[in-house]
Amino acid sequence: MSNTGRPGLSSHLRGAEQTATGVSTKAVTVLGVVAVLAVALDQLVKELSTNGLTENEPVRILGGLVYLCLWRNSGAAWSVGSGHTWVFPLVAIAVTGWIGWVAVRLRSKPWAFALGLVLGGTLGNLGDRLFRDPGVLRGHVVDMISLFGPDAQYFPVFNVADMCLTVGVVLAVVLELTGRARDGSRTQSTR
């Protein structure tokens, strides 16, 4: 049966994937599952790190390529903004709200994966800001991975949430640059 001349029929036939409001349940599911897995892995690694590592006693692995060291960071990378710790949870809440707003229009699984990583990373670090010492909106983020040296000399010490955020943002940039829209369509290159 052909649907030519009947606009909207193809979207109706995809009803198993989209709700009556046009939300792609598959894309939102991907976003949610990726975010939950990212938060769970981040919190597991932070728990293992706080229980198994001692501050100022880095563990050298992979021939010194990676060091595991327990840091509690009140700021961003290289402790930038450590005097304004309260700003980071507000930014995280804004990012979470924006992703929620985007999710109702999301139909692309690659975008869902990217945004799920960003959301998971954001929530992982937000949890630290809200529930770790020294208190609500001032909590220090637990970091434990240092590259090339134990003291952040070459690269900031980071955690799983930071990795998820970085990979998610890079993937989102690649999707944007290659013309893949969040609604599942592809834009033509103007080059």
ROTOR-64740 format. One record per atom (N, C-alpha, C): x, y, z. Coordinates in pm, whole numbers, plus 50000, padded with zeros to 5 digits. Layout:
XYZ ...
***
This chain:
500854988350000 500005000050000 500895012250000 500715021049905 501505033149892 500895044249976 501765052650031 501245063650111 501485077050042 501735076949912 501945089449840 500655097449840 500805110349857 499635118949860 498945119349995 499435111850090 498815111750223 499875115950326 500045128850345 501065133450439 500765128450580 501845125450650 501705121250788 501505106250807 501205098950700 500955084750715 502225077250757 503365081150699 504595074150736 504915076250883 504655088150936 504895090151078 503895082251161 502675080651110 501685072651179 502095057951181 502695053251072 503115039351065 504285036551159 505015046951200 506105045151294 505605046051437 504355044551460 503745046151591 504375037751699 504955026451662 505605018151762 506815025151822 507415034151743 508605041151791 508255054751851 507175060851810 506825074151858 505485074051929 505395082452031 504135083852102 503225093152024 502035095252073 501085104152005 501605118351995 502515122352084 503065135952078 504275136851987 504695125851927 505825125951836 507155123251902 507155120352030 508395117352101 508845103352063 510105101852028 510655088751996 510985081352125 510205071152154 510455063652277 511795056452271 512225052152153 513515045352142 514655055052172 514585067052118 515645076952142 515685080952289 514535083352348 514485087152489 514965075552578 514655063352539 515135051752614 516655050852607 517225052852488 518685052752473 519295063452563 518755075552557 519255086452640 519225082552788 518095077352834 517945073752975 518855062553019 518945052052937 519785040552973 521255044752977 521715052352879 523105056852876 523395065552998 522485074653031 522685083553146 522745075453276 521845066053293 521825057853416 523105049653427 523545043553317 524775035653320 525985044353350 526025056353293 527135065553318 527195069553465 526055073153522 526005077053664 526405065153752 525895053353722 526195041453803 527695038253799 528295038453680 529725035653668 530545046353740 530155058953722 530865069853788 530825068253940 529655065653994 529515064354139 530245051954192 530225041054116 530945029054157 532445031754164 532995038054061 534435041054059 534785050954171 533935060754196 534195070154305 534175062954439 533235053854458 533165046154583 534415037554601 534835030654495 536035022454502 537265031154529 537295042854469 538445051854486 538525057454627 537395061754681 537425067354816 537725056654921 537395044154891 537685033254985 539055026954963 539585027554842 540815020254810 542045028754787 541875041654765 543025050454742 543225059654861 544465063854880 544795073254987 545305086054922 544835097554973 545295110254918 546805111354931 547425117154829 548885119354823 549685106454813 549015095454775 549705082754752 549235076854619 549715082554506 549255077954375 549715063654345 548885056754267 549195043154222 549525044154074 550735040154038 551215040853899 550775028253825 550095030153709 549705018653626 550065021653481 550085011353401 550395012253258 551715019553234 552715016053315 554055021553297 554155036553321 553255042153395 553275056453423 552415064653329 551745058153237 550815065253149 549625070453230 549195062453327 548055066053411 548445064353556 547995073753637 548145072853782 546755073653843 546505065353941 545265066154018 545595073754146 544935084754165 545205093054282 543905099454327 543695099754456 542455105054511 542575120154529 541725127454457 541655142054467 540225145854495 540055156154572 538725161954596 538785176054542 538055178354434 538165190654358 536965199754381 537215211654429 536125221254453 535815229454328 536675228454226 536475236454105 536265227753982 536665233353869 536605226053741 538005220553712 538335218453585 539655213353548 540735222253606 541795216053659 542905222953726 542405231953840 541275228253899 540665235654011 540265249953976 540055252653848 539585265953806 538225268453870 538045280153925 536765283853985 536525277854122 537585273354188 537395266654316 536825275954423 536945288954404 536355298254498 534865300654475 534345294854367 532935296854331 532245283454308 532445274254401 531925260654388 530415260354365 529685269654423 528225269754414 527725271854270 528575277154181 528165279654043 527995266353967 528855256753993 528855244253917 527555236353930 526965235054048 525685227954054 524575235253979 524615248553981 523585256153907 523715253853757 524945253553708 525155250553565 524695236453534 524995226853623 524585212953602 523065211653599 522385218953686 520925218553687 520375224553557 520995235253509 520565241353381 520785231653265 521925225053261 522215215253155 521205203853159 520915198853279 519945188053295 518565192453244 518165204553278 516875209853230 516835211053079 517955215853020 518005217352874 517895203752806 518605193752859 518535180352800 517125174852812 516465177252924 515065173152938 514165179752835 514405192452810 513615199952711 513875194452570 515125191352540 515495185852409 514925171752393 514875164152500 514455150052492 513055148452436 512165158052459 510795156552409 510725158252257 511775163352197 511815164952051 512825155551986 513485147452066 514595139152021 514095126951945 514665124751827 514315113051746 515545105751692 516715110851722 517965105151672 518645097151782 518915084351754 519585076051853 521045080251875 521805084351771 523155089351799 523145101851889 522215110851864 522085122551951 521665118252092 520795108452102 520365103452232 521555097852309 522425090652240 523625085052303 524525096352353 524765106252267 525625117552305 525035125152424 523755128252417 523115135652526 523005127252653 522865114252638 522865105352755 524205105652828 525305105952750 526625107152812 526785120452883 526335131252819 526425144452881 525575144853009 524365139653000 523485139653117 524075131153229 524565119353196 525155110653298 526365117053364 527235123153285 528395129953342 527995141753429 527025149253381 526535160753456 525955156353590 525105146053588 524475141353712 525485134853807 526495128053752 527515121953836 528255132353918 528675143153855 529375153653928 528415162054012 527185163853966 526195171254045 525945164154178 525895150954175 525715143354298 526805146554400 528045147654352 529145151354442 528935165354497 528545174554411 528365188554455 527245189754559 526255181054549 525125181854641 525325173954770 526015162454762 526025153254876 527385150954942 528445156154887 529765153954949 530165166155031 531155164055118 531675174955201 532305185655112 532235198055148 531845203455276 530365206755291 529535204255191 528095206355209 527365208655078 526065210155089 525185211854973 525605224054891 525695222254760 526115232254661 527595235954675 528305229954768 529725232854786 530555220154788 529925208654764 530625195854771 531765194954670 532795187954710 533965186054624 533785173354541 534105174254413 534005162954322 535195153654344 534925140654348 535995130754363 536575127854225 537875130554210 538615127554087 539685117254122 540085109154021 541055098754052 541955094553937 541795099953819 542595095453705 543495106953660 544795104453662 545765114453619 546615108353508 546795115653401 547565110853287 548995116353289 549955107753261 551365111153241 552095115453369 551395117353476 552025121153603 550975121153712 551415119953837 550465118653947 549885131853998 550315142953945 549995155654008 549315165853916 548675161353811 547975170153716 548915180153650 550165176653641 551135185553577 550875186853427 550445176053364 550265175953219 548815176653176 547935171853262 546525170753227 545745170753358 544545176953361 543795177053486 543415162953533 543365161153662 542875148553719 541365148353695 540845136753653 539445135953616 538815123153667 537525121453637 536775109653681 535935104353564 535155094153589 534325088053485 533285097953433 532695105953522 531705115853479 532335125753381 533565130053409 534255139253319 534505132753182 534855119853183 535055112753056 533755112152977 532655109253044 531355108652977 530995122152918 531185132752996 530895146252946 531725149352823 533015146452829 533905149652717 533525141852592 533325128852605 532965120652488 531595124952434 530645127652523 529315132052479 529345145152403 530115154752453 530215167752385 530925166252250 532005158552246 532715156452119 531795149752018 531065139552062 530125132751972 529035142351923 528525150852011 527505160551971 528065170251867 529295174651885 529915183651787 530065176651652 530515164051654 530655156351530 529295154751462 528265151551538 526915150051481 526445163151419 526695174051488 526285187151437 527055190551309 528355188351309 529185191651192 528895182751071 528395170751096 528075161750985 526615162750941 525895172450996 524535175150950 523465166051005 523745159351114 522735150551175 521955158451279 520695160451253 519855168351343 519285159651455 518915165951565 518365158651679 517015152451648 516335157551546 515035151851510 515175139851414 516405135751388 516655124251303 516885127651157 516665140051118 516865143950979 518335147450955 518665148850828 520025152650789 519945165550711 520815174750744 520855187450672 521895186450562 521665194150458 522615194650347 523765203650384 524965199650347 526145207750371 526135219650279 526525231250332 526555243450250 527945245750193 528835236350208 530195237950156 530305233550014 
***
